[in-house]
Amino acid sequence: MKVCINCEQRFAAADWCSPGCGRSSEIKHGYPILAPDIAHTVDGFDAGFFAQLAEVEAENFWFESRNVY
């Protein structure tokens, strides 16, 4: 079930076009952009954080079972 952020119409269509108001979400890389006013404000991840993230993941319970191959 989808809910239009413009008119609050609930719908189950395969696309992201609201039958209530006709609003359609932009699709980027196969995903709907549901907050277009902020969607293009970030270009990606700061690569400087990847090493720190790898250290945290190695000891974190959430990733522990996923890190076992």
TIMI-2910 file (N, C-alpha, C, CB; in pm, 1 decimal, decimal comma, always signed):
<rs>
+----------+----------+----------+----------+----------+----------+----------+----------+----------+----------+----------+----------+------+
!      n_x !      n_y !      n_z !     ca_x !     ca_y !     ca_z !      c_x !      c_y !      c_z !     cb_x !     cb_y !     cb_z ! resn !
+----------+----------+----------+----------+----------+----------+----------+----------+----------+----------+----------+----------+------+
!    +84,0 !   -117,6 !     +0,0 !     +0,0 !     +0,0 !     +0,0 !    +88,4 !   +123,8 !     +0,0 !    -95,5 !     -0,1 !   +121,2 !  Met !
!    +55,4 !   +216,9 !    -82,9 !   +128,2 !   +343,1 !    -91,7 !    +35,6 !   +456,1 !    -48,2 !   +181,9 !   +367,4 !   -236,3 !  Lys !
!    +93,2 !   +563,7 !     +1,4 !    +16,9 !   +681,7 !    +39,8 !    +83,7 !   +802,1 !    -24,9 !     +8,9 !   +697,5 !   +196,1 !  Val !
!     +8,4 !   +876,9 !   -101,1 !    +60,9 !   +995,5 !   -167,6 !    +95,6 !  +1101,1 !    -62,6 !    -41,5 !  +1051,4 !   -270,5 !  Cys !
!   +216,3 !  +1157,3 !    -70,6 !   +256,2 !  +1259,7 !    +24,9 !   +193,2 !  +1395,2 !     -7,2 !   +407,5 !  +1272,3 !    +27,3 !  Ile !
!   +130,4 !  +1405,1 !   -122,1 !    +66,6 !  +1529,7 !   -162,4 !    -80,8 !  +1533,5 !   -122,1 !    +80,0 !  +1548,9 !   -312,7 !  Asn !
!   -156,9 !  +1428,0 !   -155,4 !   -301,6 !  +1428,4 !   -130,0 !   -346,2 !  +1323,2 !    -28,5 !   -375,5 !  +1406,5 !   -259,4 !  Cys !
!   -251,3 !  +1241,7 !    +19,3 !   -277,0 !  +1136,2 !   +117,2 !   -369,1 !  +1024,5 !    +66,3 !   -336,9 !  +1196,8 !   +240,3 !  Glu !
!   -384,8 !  +1016,8 !    -65,2 !   -462,1 !   +908,6 !   -126,9 !   -386,7 !   +778,1 !   -110,0 !   -489,3 !   +937,1 !   -277,5 !  Gln !
!   -454,6 !   +674,4 !    -64,0 !   -394,4 !   +540,8 !    -54,1 !   -418,2 !   +467,8 !   -186,1 !   -454,3 !   +459,4 !    +67,0 !  Arg !
!   -312,7 !   +398,1 !   -233,4 !   -326,0 !   +327,2 !   -359,3 !   -227,6 !   +211,7 !   -365,4 !   -304,5 !   +422,0 !   -477,1 !  Phe !
!   -256,2 !   +117,1 !   -453,0 !   -172,9 !     -2,3 !   -465,5 !   -124,0 !    -22,3 !   -608,8 !   -250,3 !   -125,3 !   -419,5 !  Ala !
!   -113,5 !    +84,0 !   -683,6 !    -67,9 !    +74,5 !   -822,4 !    +78,3 !    +32,2 !   -828,7 !    -87,2 !   +208,6 !   -894,7 !  Ala !
!   +117,9 !    -26,2 !   -939,3 !   +256,7 !    -69,9 !   -956,9 !   +351,7 !    +49,1 !   -969,3 !   +268,8 !   -159,5 !  -1080,5 !  Ala !
!   +302,3 !   +158,4 !  -1025,1 !   +387,7 !   +277,4 !  -1037,6 !   +365,8 !   +369,7 !   -917,2 !   +357,9 !   +353,4 !  -1170,9 !  Asp !
!   +428,6 !   +484,1 !   -919,2 !   +419,5 !   +577,7 !   -806,6 !   +338,4 !   +701,1 !   -844,3 !   +559,5 !   +619,4 !   -760,1 !  Trp !
!   +238,7 !   +683,2 !   -929,8 !   +151,6 !   +793,5 !   -969,5 !    +22,3 !   +785,7 !   -889,0 !   +122,1 !   +789,7 !  -1122,6 !  Cys !
!     -5,5 !   +890,7 !   -812,7 !   -124,3 !   +892,4 !   -727,4 !   -251,1 !   +905,3 !   -810,6 !   -115,9 !  +1007,1 !   -626,3 !  Ser !
!   -347,9 !   +817,8 !   -790,2 !   -474,0 !   +830,7 !   -861,8 !   -556,8 !   +948,6 !   -809,7 !   -554,0 !   +701,5 !   -850,2 !  Pro !
!   -524,7 !   +998,4 !   -690,9 !   -599,2 !  +1109,3 !   -632,9 !   -565,0 !  +1243,8 !   -692,9 !   -575,9 !  +1114,0 !   -487,0 !  Gly !
!   -435,2 !  +1271,7 !   -708,1 !   -393,4 !  +1403,7 !   -755,9 !   -303,9 !  +1397,7 !   -879,3 !   -321,4 !  +1476,8 !   -646,0 !  Cys !
!   -260,0 !  +1277,0 !   -915,8 !   -174,7 !  +1261,8 !  -1033,7 !    -27,7 !  +1286,0 !  -1007,8 !   -220,1 !  +1353,9 !  -1139,6 !  Gly !
!     +8,7 !  +1313,1 !   -882,4 !   +150,0 !  +1334,8 !   -850,7 !   +227,5 !  +1206,7 !   -876,8 !   +168,1 !  +1380,5 !   -703,3 !  Arg !
!   +343,7 !  +1222,0 !   -937,7 !   +428,9 !  +1108,8 !   -968,3 !   +567,7 !  +1135,2 !   -912,2 !   +434,5 !  +1082,7 !  -1120,7 !  Ser !
!   +625,4 !  +1036,4 !   -846,3 !   +759,0 !  +1052,0 !   -789,5 !   +865,1 !  +1024,4 !   -895,1 !   +778,0 !   +958,5 !   -669,1 !  Ser !
!   +971,6 !  +1102,4 !   -889,6 !  +1087,5 !  +1077,7 !   -975,4 !  +1148,6 !   +943,5 !   -935,1 !  +1193,2 !  +1193,9 !   -964,1 !  Glu !
!  +1194,5 !   +867,4 !  -1032,3 !  +1259,8 !   +739,7 !  -1006,9 !  +1408,4 !   +757,1 !  -1035,8 !  +1197,5 !   +624,7 !  -1094,1 !  Ile !
!  +1493,4 !   +720,4 !   -939,4 !  +1638,3 !   +730,6 !   -958,1 !  +1700,0 !   +597,6 !   -918,9 !  +1699,4 !   +848,2 !   -874,0 !  Lys !
!  +1773,3 !   +537,1 !  -1010,0 !  +1836,4 !   +406,8 !   -988,8 !  +1733,3 !   +301,6 !   -947,3 !  +1946,5 !   +417,7 !   -882,2 !  His !
!  +1611,1 !   +314,7 !   -999,4 !  +1506,4 !   +217,3 !   -971,3 !  +1428,0 !   +242,2 !   -843,2 !  +1566,0 !    +83,2 !   -965,1 !  Gly !
!  +1458,8 !   +350,1 !   -771,9 !  +1390,5 !   +378,9 !   -645,2 !  +1316,6 !   +512,2 !   -654,1 !  +1491,5 !   +381,4 !   -527,8 !  Tyr !
!  +1196,6 !   +520,2 !   -597,5 !  +1122,9 !   +646,8 !   -600,7 !  +1186,7 !   +749,1 !   -506,5 !   +975,2 !   +624,3 !   -562,5 !  Pro !
!  +1190,7 !   +873,4 !   -550,4 !  +1240,5 !   +983,2 !   -467,9 !  +1117,7 !  +1043,0 !   -398,5 !  +1319,6 !  +1092,4 !   -554,5 !  Ile !
!  +1099,5 !  +1009,2 !   -271,8 !   +980,1 !  +1051,2 !   -198,2 !   +999,4 !  +1183,6 !   -124,7 !   +940,6 !   +944,0 !    -99,3 !  Leu !
!  +1122,0 !  +1231,1 !   -114,7 !  +1150,8 !  +1361,1 !    -53,1 !  +1241,2 !  +1439,3 !   -149,0 !  +1219,0 !  +1344,0 !    +89,2 !  Ala !
!  +1186,1 !  +1484,0 !   -262,1 !  +1268,9 !  +1545,3 !   -365,9 !  +1339,2 !  +1673,2 !   -322,2 !  +1184,9 !  +1574,7 !   -485,0 !  Pro !
!  +1285,2 !  +1744,7 !   -224,5 !  +1348,0 !  +1869,1 !   -181,6 !  +1479,3 !  +1845,1 !   -107,3 !  +1252,7 !  +1947,1 !    -93,5 !  Asp !
!  +1502,3 !  +1724,2 !    -54,4 !  +1628,4 !  +1695,2 !    +13,3 !  +1707,1 !  +1582,8 !    -54,4 !  +1601,7 !  +1658,6 !   +157,7 !  Ile !
!  +1648,4 !  +1516,7 !   -152,0 !  +1710,7 !  +1399,2 !   -214,0 !  +1841,4 !  +1430,5 !   -284,3 !  +1615,9 !  +1337,2 !   -312,0 !  Ala !
!  +1856,3 !  +1548,4 !   -336,7 !  +1974,7 !  +1581,8 !   -415,7 !  +2073,5 !  +1668,2 !   -337,8 !  +1933,6 !  +1653,4 !   -543,0 !  His !
!  +2062,6 !  +1669,3 !   -205,0 !  +2152,5 !  +1751,7 !   -124,8 !  +2278,1 !  +1677,7 !    -81,3 !  +2080,1 !  +1802,6 !     -3,5 !  Thr !
!  +2281,7 !  +1546,6 !    -96,6 !  +2397,5 !  +1467,2 !    -56,6 !  +2448,8 !  +1391,1 !   -178,2 !  +2361,6 !  +1369,2 !    +59,6 !  Val !
!  +2577,9 !  +1401,6 !   -203,8 !  +2637,1 !  +1335,3 !   -320,5 !  +2680,8 !  +1192,7 !   -291,2 !  +2755,6 !  +1414,6 !   -370,4 !  Asp !
!  +2694,5 !  +1156,8 !   -164,5 !  +2738,7 !  +1021,9 !   -131,4 !  +2796,4 !  +1017,6 !     +8,1 !  +2841,4 !   +972,4 !   -232,3 !  Gly !
!  +2869,9 !   +913,8 !    +35,3 !  +2930,0 !   +895,2 !   +166,1 !  +3069,0 !   +957,5 !   +168,6 !  +2936,7 !   +745,9 !   +202,2 !  Phe !
!  +3108,2 !  +1006,0 !   +284,6 !  +3243,7 !  +1055,4 !   +304,3 !  +3334,8 !   +934,0 !   +319,8 !  +3253,1 !  +1151,0 !   +429,1 !  Asp !
!  +3421,2 !   +911,0 !   +224,7 !  +3507,7 !   +792,9 !   +224,5 !  +3597,7 !   +786,4 !   +347,4 !  +3592,7 !   +791,2 !    +99,3 !  Ala !
!  +3619,1 !   +898,0 !   +414,7 !  +3700,7 !   +900,8 !   +534,1 !  +3642,7 !   +821,1 !   +650,2 !  +3721,2 !  +1041,0 !   +576,1 !  Gly !
!  +3514,2 !   +792,5 !   +645,6 !  +3449,0 !   +718,5 !   +753,5 !  +3450,4 !   +566,8 !   +732,8 !  +3306,9 !   +765,5 !   +767,6 !  Phe !
!  +3490,8 !   +518,4 !   +616,4 !  +3484,5 !   +375,5 !   +588,2 !  +3573,5 !   +292,2 !   +679,1 !  +3522,1 !   +350,6 !   +445,7 !  Phe !
!  +3694,5 !   +340,2 !   +709,9 !  +3784,0 !   +266,1 !   +798,8 !  +3724,5 !   +255,5 !   +938,7 !  +3921,9 !   +333,4 !   +804,8 !  Ala !
!  +3668,6 !   +365,2 !   +988,8 !  +3605,4 !   +364,2 !  +1121,3 !  +3484,7 !   +270,0 !  +1121,5 !  +3562,1 !   +507,6 !  +1162,4 !  Gln !
!  +3406,9 !   +271,9 !  +1017,4 !  +3290,6 !   +183,7 !  +1007,0 !  +3332,8 !    +37,4 !  +1007,7 !  +3211,0 !   +214,9 !   +879,7 !  Leu !
!  +3439,6 !     +4,0 !   +938,1 !  +3488,1 !   -134,4 !   +934,7 !  +3528,7 !   -180,9 !  +1074,0 !  +3607,1 !   -147,8 !   +837,8 !  Ala !
!  +3592,0 !    -94,0 !  +1152,0 !  +3631,1 !   -128,8 !  +1289,2 !  +3508,3 !   -154,2 !  +1376,7 !  +3717,1 !    -16,7 !  +1350,5 !  Glu !
!  +3410,6 !    -69,5 !  +1368,0 !  +3288,8 !    -82,7 !  +1448,2 !  +3212,2 !   -208,9 !  +1409,3 !  +3199,1 !    +41,4 !  +1431,1 !  Val !
!  +3203,0 !   -235,8 !  +1280,3 !  +3130,8 !   -353,7 !  +1233,4 !  +3193,3 !   -483,0 !  +1284,0 !  +3126,1 !   -355,0 !  +1082,0 !  Glu !
!  +3324,4 !   -485,7 !  +1294,5 !  +3394,2 !   -607,8 !  +1335,8 !  +3355,3 !   -651,3 !  +1476,8 !  +3544,7 !   -587,0 !  +1328,5 !  Ala !
!  +3319,6 !   -558,3 !  +1563,1 !  +3288,4 !   -589,8 !  +1702,0 !  +3140,2 !   -571,7 !  +1737,4 !  +3372,1 !   -504,0 !  +1792,3 !  Glu !
!  +3061,6 !   -523,9 !  +1646,3 !  +2922,5 !   -492,2 !  +1675,1 !  +2832,6 !   -615,9 !  +1660,7 !  +2873,9 !   -380,6 !  +1582,6 !  Asn !
!  +2742,6 !   -636,2 !  +1757,1 !  +2654,1 !   -753,5 !  +1755,5 !  +2570,1 !   -760,7 !  +1628,8 !  +2562,7 !   -751,6 !  +1876,9 !  Phe !
!  +2530,8 !   -647,3 !  +1576,3 !  +2442,5 !   -645,1 !  +1459,6 !  +2511,0 !   -708,8 !  +1338,6 !  +2400,2 !   -500,4 !  +1426,9 !  Trp !
!  +2640,2 !   -685,6 !  +1324,4 !  +2713,5 !   -735,2 !  +1208,7 !  +2783,3 !   -868,2 !  +1234,7 !  +2814,5 !   -633,2 !  +1165,5 !  Phe !
!  +2792,3 !   -909,0 !  +1359,4 !  +2868,8 !  -1026,6 !  +1394,8 !  +2823,4 !  -1150,6 !  +1317,6 !  +2858,3 !  -1051,4 !  +1543,1 !  Glu !
!  +2695,5 !  -1178,5 !  +1316,1 !  +2647,8 !  -1296,9 !  +1245,4 !  +2657,6 !  -1281,5 !  +1093,9 !  +2504,6 !  -1326,2 !  +1284,7 !  Ser !
!  +2655,9 !  -1160,3 !  +1045,7 !  +2666,9 !  -1136,6 !   +902,2 !  +2811,6 !  -1146,1 !   +854,0 !  +2609,4 !  -1000,2 !   +867,4 !  Arg !
!  +2906,3 !  -1130,1 !   +943,7 !  +3047,5 !  -1133,1 !   +905,1 !  +3103,5 !  -1274,6 !   +898,7 !  +3129,0 !  -1050,9 !  +1002,1 !  Asn !
!  +3026,2 !  -1374,8 !   +940,5 !  +3070,7 !  -1513,0 !   +935,0 !  +3037,2 !  -1567,5 !   +797,0 !  +3004,6 !  -1598,8 !  +1047,6 !  Val !
!  +3136,4 !  -1618,7 !   +730,7 !  +3112,9 !  -1670,4 !   +593,5 !  +3111,1 !  -1818,1 !   +592,7 !  +3218,4 !  -1621,2 !   +496,3 !  Tyr !
+----------+----------+----------+----------+----------+----------+----------+----------+----------+----------+----------+----------+------+
</rs>
